């Protein structure tokens, strides 16, 4: 597992390609990064899988030159990953309904859509990411995916608030010599997004131009 993307060659992202990653299906542009260190916790997996997930999150956080911590002063843990075999298991998780409002309607929507994963983000007063909740239902497809691939995919998809359609057609990952790696152009975006000169939140597509410029400078 490699979060650097440095082992394969990729094209540099221009402003249009960057904008596509943060332009939602309704046409609005929305970007956000974490405003605090990440404190992950993973429920419903064995110890080896837990280590894989924490390693993937640490690798992506290191790539972003961001930070992790032992505890979040407000939430304790602020990146919570829940594994289940059926969505009906979620309401049985103690106190989850307090963390995720409207949990029962959400479960009904996930069942109706036959979804196998879902992410919810929470934001601070400045609208930077302060928490994320990741739900993964191990359906037939995900059971064929390696822990390395699944962990790196979720780590990448929670390090930024990507568009709801960012990775619909193209995975952020690639397989190189039987190894799962982050595509280098996505790694470029993550690095540039966490550059201190860049804002933590953006609602205007001009942000994509600035982000593409930072990618160019960092090459």
Secondary structure, DSSP 8 states (H G I E B T S, - for coil): -BSS-TTS------HHHHHHHHB-TTS-B-EEBBSS-B-EEEESS-HHHHHHHHHHHHHHHHHHT--B-S-BTTTB-SEEEEEESSGGGGGGSTTHHHHSTTHHHHHHHHHHHT-SEEEEEEE-TTS-EEEEEEEEE--TTGGGS-HHHHHHHHHHHHHB---TTTTSSS-SEEEETTEEEE-HHHHHHHHHHT-TTS-SEE-STHHHHHHHHHHHHH-
